[in-house]
C-alpha cells in the first residue's frame, strides 16, 4: 500500500481569473473543497508539492487529507484542470468525504502475469477493455487498486466484471445495474493478420 497523502493548504479569499493567474505565477495552485452539505472552501496549494503528489496513482483513487489552516479535511479528487502543454496543474476540485457514507469512485486495475498469459504464449494480443472499475464502498474499505490475474486467459476468451474478485465490502457500480452491465474487463484476441488468414482458409474450404 502507498503512503497516505497529506497536503497543506491555505484559505483563498482573492477570487477570479486574474487572482488565479497571480497565484500560478507565485507557484500556487487554486482549488476548491465542497460537498457533505458544507460551504465550499476556496484554497491554495503549493504547486510543487501538489504536482509531486499527483504523480502517484493513489492520488486519484484514495482518500486524501488536506490541512486547511490547521483543520483537516478528508477528500477525493473529482476534477483536475491541467495546462495544455506545460507540466502545470491549473485547478483541482476536491470532494469532501463522510466516512459513514457509501462512496462511489473509480479504482485503477492492475493486470497481473501479462507476460505469462496463456493466450499471449499462443500468439494472441491482450486488449484492455477497462483500466479502472467504478466501485461503491465505505471510505474505510476503499482499495488502492484492483488486481486481475490473466495468466490463464486463452485466445478468444474474456474476463468480465463478474469474474473480478473485489475486496470485502466493495461492490461494482455497473453490476449493481443488472446482468446486462457485466462488461468486459480484459480479453485476448487473435492477431489481426492471423484472423484474416484463418477466415480466408475457411472460405476456401467452403468452396
Secondary structure, DSSP 8 states (H G I E B T S, - for coil): -----EEEEEE----SHHHHHHHHHTTEEEEEEEETTEEEEEEEEEHHHHHHHHTSGGGGTS-EEEEETTEEEEEEEEEEEE-SSSS-EEEEEEEE--TTSEEEEEEEEEEE-STT-HHHHTT-EEEES-SEEEEEEEGGG--S-EEEE-TT--TT-EEEGGGS---TT-EETTGGG-GGG--EEEEEE--HHHHHHHHHHHHHHH-
